[in-house]
């Protein structure tokens, strides 16, 4: 046990009359009550009087390393769950950190050629707009969002300016002086010295130590988004109708805190402020919540992705997908039968289920006029389907979640009789309807999910996506016998990524190729050609030396080499070329497909872990450090583990 007066093992900075003591033998964070004097002593230990800046930095790093080790050592999957209906039994955390108040820069706003002074709040909003890049998706002339963004910003800014203000028209506003000022600040930040970067890192570490950890059921956990979102202009994804709206600053008195009733609530560190409300709801997993003004919705602070709560949620999600595998034939038999039902509601329900199961579509839902026009299966409209004149080909095109375009040409004739029946149903349902009318007007997401839950407890449209993604990966991954014949890890990774890419295409996980990414690919291709040219030069040199000619040059060598030295260099260059070719092929094939989205959300990680163990591939080649922490519970499975059917349970 560590000394209670020391701050070395304190992962939280302000604990009300309590000391965090770490039991290293059990990797359990325990709470022991201490008096006021001890608390003051601990707080003094973190101040600058305790030693030099270097000693303080080392102490902070030691704290954070100790915290990370404690979190990693806790095997929640081997610990008992809280009582039924409870998310936790005890919860303690340190609240949130907030953005510092705005500091005016004093750069005048130019209106109709005349400098205009602004109040600090007026200037803050003007600075938000000046920070937007002219070639970005919001202000780019060809992006289609510029007019909406500017109109929404002007509506909010004009209210702040007031009716009597000299600025009357947005078209006469010139933000260039403020933009230049912001560019200078960016340049200064990029040119920061090593010492300045250390100071910035220290501030981040302070913030992490102060609010970045929580104690859940006597175990240390990392908090996810503990920093309050700064005020800004809302951007949104795609053509969002609210892009450009001012996202207001959130103060502590707008925040509700959730913590254990037997634990002290976090101290609000903002001077003159207090939390809006303290709750003790052990049935929910959020630590803090507030209401945001743009979408009029609640936002939450949760534990990090590698926390026990998120891990349990992931584990249950994949177990549910394995339960679906156990009854998928029964589920499909039911909706296949209803594809030919004379009941219009049952026929629409069966057709949506076929689309969700076969094309991995999201269920979708109704959208208000203030939300982006994104749709899912239930909200598809006639205009989203284009029927070819011959055959049973259909072009399906719509904006899905996060305004990602779904665009596929589907040959229903390529499916079995049930797919062709689904085609006939969709064509019939689109007939005599206007373009903007819903195809499945009788089906709502809530009623569809209720129907799915009646078939299997907990079954939703999302479970279909998880099941189909995981099943597809397992079926597409090559057998170990074939993979083990491959000599290099790079070849094995290409085989894995090909299977992963098929899943990403199924789930429509796309990404836009940025200009920087395209430039990077070109640079790599040029480097590859350069390496090949150099290898040819080395091969010519070896030929010259082998022939015994004395006119060879000591190209890329300190002195004239012999044939053996050149051969070694050729082997090195060949290995470099092969590695670069594999890397370039991976990037080229996957440049428009997001492999990480399915890997983090829809693919049972145990499939990948078991495959790596069967094929002698280090898991680090597939999972980043973050994913390894998130899926720590999956790393212990053996090489024989398979994504197999499970019996249905009520949980």
Helices and strands as residue ranges (DSSP letters): E 18-23, E 28-33, H 36-45, G 48-50, H 53-73, G 76-78, E 91-93, E 109-111, E 114-116, H 120-130, G 141-143, H 146-161, G 170-172, E 173-174, H 176-190, H 194-211, E 213-216, E 219-222, E 232-233, E 246-247, G 252-254, E 256-258, E 277-279, E 288-292, E 297-301, H 308-338, H 344-359, G 382-384, E 385-387, E 393-399, G 401-403, E 405-411, G 412-414, H 417-430, H 445-455, H 461-476, H 480-484, H 489-506, H 515-546, H 563-589, H 595-601, H 605-615, G 619-621, H 625-630, G 632-634
